[in-house]
Amino acid sequence: MPSLSPVGGVRQAGSLFALFLDVFRMTFKRPFQVREFIQQAWFVAGVTLLPTILVTIPFGAVIALQLGTLARQIGAQSFTGSASVLAIIREASPIVVALLIAGAGGSAICADLGSRKIRDEIDAMEVLGISPVQRLVVPRVLACMLIAVALNGLVSVVGVIGGYFFNVVLQGGTPGAYLASFSALAQLPDLYAGEIKALIFGLLAGVTAAYKGLNAGGGPKGVGDAVNQSVIITFMLLFAVNFVITAVYFQVVPAKGT
C-alpha cells in the first residue's frame, strides 16, 4: 500500500518522473517492438473508438445549444459557429479523448501490467536481462499517443458536425452563417494546439497507467486498486497540464482579430 504521507507522495512523483525519462530513453533504443506497438494501438483504438464517438455527439450538441442560446441573447448569432468550433477543437475534443484513453485504454494497460507484476513475470524479465520498460511500456505509451492524436481529429470532426446539426435543425440557425463564421475567430493553430494536447494527454495516460501497473502488489485486489489510482491520478494530471498548456498557448499565439 503506497504511503499517504507527503514524503511518500513526493517519492511516487519522483518515481513517475523517472519512468517518463526511461520511456523517452528507451523509445530510441533498438530493437523497437513493432509488433507489440501495432497490437497495442489496435487494442486501444478498439476499446476507445465507439465510446469516444458516442460521447462526442451529445458533447458537441450541448456546446452548440448553450452557445446558440447565449448568442441569441446578446445578438451575436453570426458567431455561433466559430464559438462552437473553438470550444470543441481547443478544449472539448482533447479532454474527451484523454478521459476515454485514460479510462478505457489506460485502465486495461494498468491491469495487464499489474497482473504480470503479481505473477512475477516482470521480475523474471529483469532476471533474464530484458527491460520491461523497453519491451512492454514503450509500445503501450506510444500506442496511447498515436490513438489519442487520431481520435482527437475524429472527435473534432464529429463534434463540429453534431454542433452544426443541432444549431441548424433544433435552433433554427442559418447553415451559411454557421459555416461562414468558422474563419471569424478560429485559426489553424487552434487545431495544432488541440493535437498537441491530445499527444501529451496520451503520453500522461500511458505512462501513469504503466507506472501503477508495474508497482502493483497485494494480489488481484492490489491490481484493482492500482487501476483505480491510475485513472484518478491521470485525470488530475490532465486537468493541471491542460491549464498550463492553454495559458501558454494564449500567451504565444495571439487571438485572431487582435
N, C-alpha and C positions, 0 to 999 in steps of 0.2 A: 504494500500500500504506500503510495507516494506521500511524502511529508507535506503537511499543510502549513508548516512554518514558513516565514519569509525566506529563511536560508534554503529550505527545500524548493521553494518556488524559483529562487534565483538559480539554484543548481539545475533545475529542469530547463529553465530558459537557456542556460549556457549549453546544456546537452543538445537541446533542439537546434540552437545556432550552429553547434559543431557538426550536427548531421547535415544542415544546409551546406556547410563548407565541404563536407565529404561527398555529398551528392554532386556538387559543382566540380570537384576534382575528379571524381570517378566517371563523370559524363564523357570526358575526353580521353579516358584510358581504354585501351584495347584489351580484349575484344569486346565490342559493343554487342549487347544481347538483342539482336534484331528480331528474332522470333518471339522472344518474351515481350518486347515492346509492341509488336503488332497484335499479339494476343491480348495484352492488357488494354490497348487502345480500343480494340473491338469490344472487349468486355465493358469498359467504362462507357463507351458510346451506347451499347445495348441497354444498359440499366438506367441511363440518364436521358436518352433521346425523347422517348414518348412522354415521360413526366415533365420534361422541360417545355415541350410544345403545349401540353395541356395546362401548365401553369402560366405560360406566356400569354395565351389568348385572353383569359379574364384579366390578367395584369395590365395588358395594353388597353383593354376595354375600360377598365376603371380609370386609368390615367386620362384617356380620351374623354370620358364622360365628365370627370372632375374638371379638367381644363376647359372643356367646351362650355360647361355651365358657368365657370368663372369668367371666361372670355365674353360670354353674352352679357354678364352683369356689368362689366366695365367697358363694353362696347368695342372689344378687340377680337371679334370673331375671325378676322383675317389671319390672326397669328396662332390659331388653334393648332394647325398642322405643324408649324415649326416648334411650338412649345412641346407638343406630344413627342415629336421626333427627338428633341433634345433630352427630354425626361427618360425616354426609352433607351436611346443609344448611350447616353452618358452614364446613367445610374442604374436604371431598372434591369437592363439586359445583363451587364456583368454581375450584378448582385444575384439575380435569379440563377444564372449559370453556376456561380460559385456555391450557392447554397445547395443546389442539387448535386454538383460534383462532390461536395463535402459530405452531404447526407446519404447519397446513394453509392457513388464510386469510392469515396474515401472510407466509409464505414466498411465496405466489402474488402478493401485493401487492408485496413487495420485488422479485421477479423482473420483474414488469410495469413498475414504475417504473425499475428498473435497465436494462432493455432500452431503454426510452425515452431514458434518460440517455446510453447509449453510442451511440445513433443520433442524438444531438444534438437530439431533439425537445424536451427540457426547455429547452435554450438557445434554441431557436427560439421557444418560447412566451414566454420572457422578453424576447427582442428585439421581439416583437410587442406587448409590454405586458400580457401575460396572466400572472397569478400562478399558478405551478404548485401552490402550496400551496392556494389557493382552488379551483382548477379540478380538481385531482387528489387532493390529500392529504386535504382536509377531508371529502369524501364517503366516502372509504375508511375513515377513522378513525371517523366517526360510524356507518358500517355495522358495523364491528367491535364498537363499543359496544352497538349495538342487538341484534345477533345474540348477543353474549355474555350480555346480560340475559335474552333469550328462551330461549336454550339452558340457562341456569342453572336456570330454572324447570322446564324439561323434564327435566333431569338429576336434579333433586331428586325429582321425582315417580317417575321410572323407578328411581332408586336406592332410594327407600323401598319401592316395590313389590317390587323384587328382594330387598331385605333381608327383607321380610315373607315372601316365598315360601321363601327358603332357611332362615329361622329356624323357620317353622312346619312345613314339609314335611320338611326334612332333619334338623333338630334336635329335632323333636317339641315345639316350643313351643306355647303356647296362643294362638289368634288373638285372643281377647278381651283377654288380658293384654298382648299386643303392642300392640294398638290403644289400650287404655286408658292405657298408660304414656306416650303421646305428650305429654300435658299435664303429666306429673310433673316433668320438668326442662326441656323445650323451651318456648319462648315466641316470640311473633310477632317481636320484634326480632331473633331469630336468622335468620329469613328475610330481613328487611330488610338485615342485615349481609351475608348471602350475595349478595344482589342488588347491593349497593354494591360489594362486592369484584369481582363479575363486570364491573360497569360500569368500574371503574378498571383492571382487568386488560385489558379490551378496548381501553381508551384506550392503555395501555402497549404492547400488541402492535401496534396500528395505527400509532402514532407511531414506534416503533422500526423497524418494517418500512419505513415511508416514508422515514425518515432514512437508513437504509442503502441503500435503492434510489436515492434522489436523489444520493447520494455515491458510487455505484458507478463504477468505472473499470477500464480494462485489458481491455476486450473481454468476450466471453462468460465467460471464466474469472473475471474480476472480479465479474461478476454472480453467479456461483455462490458465490464467496467471501462476497459481501455477504449472500446468503440464509442461508448457514451462520452468519455472525456475528450476523445479526438474530435468529435463533432462539435462539442461545446467550445473547445479551445480554438478550433478553426473559425467558427462563427465570430468569436471575439476578435481574433486577428484580422478577419476580413473587414469588419466594420472600422477598426482602427486604421488599417492600411488604406482603406477606401477614402477615409477622411484626409489622410496625408496626401495621397495621390491627387485628389480633387483640389485641395488647397494649392499644391504645387502647379497643377495644370492651369488654374485661373491666374496664377502669377506669371507663368511662362507664355501662355497663349492668350492674346487679347481677345475679348469678346467681339463678335462681328458687329460692325456698325459703329465701333468706338474709335 
